[in-house]
Amino acid sequence: GCILNTIAGRASNEAPLAQHASYGAVNAALRWRAAILQYGLSIQKGEMKDTELQSAIAAPESITRLAARMYLMTSESLLAHGKLDLAGNFAVQAVSAIEEALGQTHPETATYYQNLAVVYSKQGMRDSALELLEKTLVIRTQASGENHVSLGDTYAALAQTHYDSGSYNDALKAAEQALAIRRRAHGEEHHTVADMYHQMAMAHKALGSNERALEMHEKALAIRRKVSGSDSLEVADSLHTIGAVHKDMGCLDDAWDLYTKALAIRLKSMDRNHVDVADVYNDMAIVLFERGSYASALELYDMVLAARLQALGKFHPDVGDTYTNMAMLYKKQGDLSRARAAYESALEVMVKTNGEEHLEVARLYNSLANIHKTQGSYEQAWEYYEKALAIRVTVLGSDDHPEIAASYNDMAIVHKDRGAYTASQELHQKALDIRMKLYGDSHPDVARSYNNMAVVHSLQGFYDDALQKYGKVLEILQQFHSEDHPEFANVYAGMANVHARKGEGDKAMEIHEKVLAIRLKVFGPEQPIIADSYHDMGDVQAERGAPDRALELYEQALAIRQKAFGQDAPEVARTYHRMAVLHGQLEERERAMELHKKALEIQMKKLGDEHLEVAETEISMAMLHLEQEQNEEALKLFEAGLAIQLKHLGDRHPDVARTCANMARVHFAQGTFDCGWDLDQMARSTMPRQAQDLLRDDMFTL
C-alpha cells in the first residue's frame, strides 16, 4: 500500500490507495514494472528469448508518463545487453509516450531524445542521432543554461556520435565541452570526467596524435582505477583502447598484453558472444594478422562476425568492418577470390547502412580496386578507383582532403604498374601537394608520398632522385619513431633495392642486413616479412654471382612462406619462380622447369590464367625452351605471355617490348623474317631504347 501510494504521488497517511479510482491503473503499472525487472534478470541468466518480451509486458495506456519511463528503462537495459533492435523499438515508444505526456520542449523529453540518439548512433544511423542530440542541446540550454551537468551528458553523446561518424575534430571539440562542464560539477576524480579523457584520447588517436592519446588514456585509467576498482568494465575499456594505441605505434607485444587484460575483465561479467567481448577479439585478431598468424586471426574473426551478426544484424557498420578485416586477411593469404567476396559483402552492408555516397563506401570501392589491381585487372581496378574518387569529391566538397590524396596515390600506382611512369609521378605529386598543404612537410602521409615517388624514380632509372626521396622519408620518420621501428626497415629495404639496381651489391647487402635485424627484433624469425627480407637478399646475391648463397636465402624464404600461407599461396609461387630463374642461369634446366611448373600451377589456381605473374612464368619457361632450341614450345609460351601483357599493360610497356624483342630474335633465327621484323618494330616503337639495348645483348636476355 505504501509503495502504491508513493507511485501515485499520495501521502502514506491518506486513505488506502485501493479505494482510489486510479488504483487499477497504478497496480497494473507496478505489475508491468515488475515484469520488466523480471525480464532484466531473465535476460542476464539467458532464460528468456527476445521474442517473449512483447507478450510479457503491456503498458497501461492511462498512465502515459510512467509508461514512458518504463519504456526508457527497458531500452537502456536492452542496450546494455547489446539488443539494439529491441532497444531501438522501446526507445521510440518511450519518445512517443513522453511527447504525448509532456510535449516536445520539456526538459524531461530531452532525456528521451538523447537515449534514442545513442541507440541510433550504435545502429549506425548517425545523421538521425546528431539531429536528436542537437535538439536535446537546445532544450537543455534553454531550460538550465550553458553549464548544467545535463549538457555535459549531451556533449558526451555528441562527441561519441561524431567519433563514430569519422568527424574526429568535431568529436574532440564536443568532448572538451563535456569535460569542462563535468569538472566544474564533479571535480577531477569522477567517473564521468574519466569518460571524457577516454573520449578525447580516442579522437587524438584517430587524428594521428598517439602521444597525446596515451596521455589522455592514462588520466582516464588512473581515475577509473581509483573510482571503480581495477577489475571494473571501465578499466577494461581503458586497457583495450590503450592497447590499440600501442598497436598503432608498432608495439604489438604491449598491445597484446593490454588486450588480454581487458578481455579477462570483460569475460568476468559478459558472455563470449557479447559485442564488447567481440570488439577485443577483433583487435587481438588484428595483432595476429600483423604478426603473420593468419589462421589464428581468421578463427577470431569468425567469432567476431558471429557475435556481431547475432547482436547487431547483418546491416550494421561493425559487421561491415568485420567483413573488411577478413577480406584483408584473405588478400594477405593470397586468396583473392574470398577477399573480393568479403569486400563485396562489406560494400553491401555499407551501401545499405549509409547510402552510396558515403566515405566508407568509397574506401570499399578502393579496396576492391586494389584486389583487381593485384589480379592484374587494371581496367576494372581503374573503374573502381574512379568511383571512389567521385564519391570522395562529392562528399568532401574539396580536393584538399586526405581521402582525395589517397585516391590519387592509388591511381598513381596503377599507372606505375602499367609502365606509365610520367603519369604516375604526376598523380603522386598531386597527392603530395594535398598532404603538404594539410599537414606541412613533416607528416607520415607526406613520407608515404615521397616513398612511392622514390619507387617510380627507381623504375625510371633515376636512382639518385630515388635515394633523395627515400632520405626525405627517413627525416620525417625520425620525428615519429625510433630507428628500430618497422617503417624504417621498409624504407631501408627500398633503398637497398635501389643500390642493387645501380649494381652496388655490397651496399645493398649491408642495408638488407640492417633491415633483417630490425624485422627479426620486432616480428621474430617466422613471420612473412622476414621471408621478404630473405627474398630481397637472395636477389642481390644472385646478381653478385653467389648462386649457392642466393638459393640458401630463397629456401629460407620458402620455408617461412609455406608455413605462413600454405603450400599453394602466390607468395610461395613467387619464391619458386625466383629459384627457377636462378637454376636456369646455372644451366640446371630440368630443375628450373620443375620449379616453374610448380609456380605456374599455383598461379593459375590462385590468380587465374590471365594474371601478369602467369605471363612472367610462361615467358621464363619460354626462355628455357629457347636455350634448348625448342623453338615451337618457346613461341607458344611467348605468345601466351604476350597476350596477357598486352591485355593488362597495353602496347607501351617495357615488359611488352622485352617480350616482343625476344620473340623477334627467335623468328630471325628460324628464318621467318616477316614475323621477326614486325615484332622487332613493335618492340622498338614501344620502348625504343630498351628494345635496342635488348637487341645488342645476348639473344635470350630477359
Protein Blocks (a to p, Z undefined) as FASTA:
>chain_A
ZZmmmmnopafkbccfklpmklmmmmmmmmmmmmmmmmmmmmmnopacfklmmmmpccdf
klmmlmmmmmmmmmmmmmmnopaklmmmmmmmmmmmmmmmnojmbfklmmmmmmmmmmmm
mnopamlmmmmmmmmmmmmmmmnojkbfklmmmmmmmmmmmmmnopaklmmmmmmmmmmm
mmmmnojbdfklmmmmmmmmmmmmmnopamlmmmmmmmmmmmmmmmnopkbfklmmmmmm
mmmmmmmnopamlmmmmmmmmmmmmmmmpcfkbmklmmmmmmmmmmmmmnopamlmmmmm
mmmmmmmmmmnojbbfklmmmmmmmmmmmmmnopaklmmmmmmmmmmmmmmmnojbdfkl
mmmmmmmmmmmmmnopamlmmmmmmmmmmmmmmmnopabbfklmmmmmmmmmmmmmnopa
mlmmmmmmmmmmmmmmmnojadfklmmmmmmmmmmmmmnopamlmmmmmmmmmmmmmmmm
cfkbfklmmmmmmmmmmmmmnopamlmmmmmmmmmmmmmmmnopmbfklmmmmmmmmmmm
mmnopaklmmmmmmmmmmmmmmmnojkbfklmmmmmmmmmmmmmnopaklmmmmmmmmmm
mmmmmnopabfklmmmmmmmmmmmmmnopaklmmmmmmmmmmmmmmmnopmbfklmmmmm
mmmmmmmmnopamlmmmmmmmmmmmmmmlmmmmmmmcfklZZ
